Amino acid sequence: MILKPKILLYIITVAVLIAAVVWEIYMQKWLAFQPDGGVDVMRSDLFVIWPVVLTLVSVSLFRIFKKED
């Protein structure tokens, strides 16, 4: 079975969404074990993960609703 680029984009988007949610769950659990609830922790992962997720979702939505002539 040959995957078309559109289908591959959707598969990657769903995989990244699931991975981002799982990552966030584990980060929240980890922060709960830190002193003061992790107040002093600088979450630099938020500057990488969520922009990638938002970009993939927006590209996927654009591809879904794009009118093909």
Secondary structure by P-SEA (a helix, b strand, c coil): ccccaaaaaaaaaaaaaaaaaaaaaaaaaaaaaccccccccccccccccaaaaaaaaaaaaaaaacccc
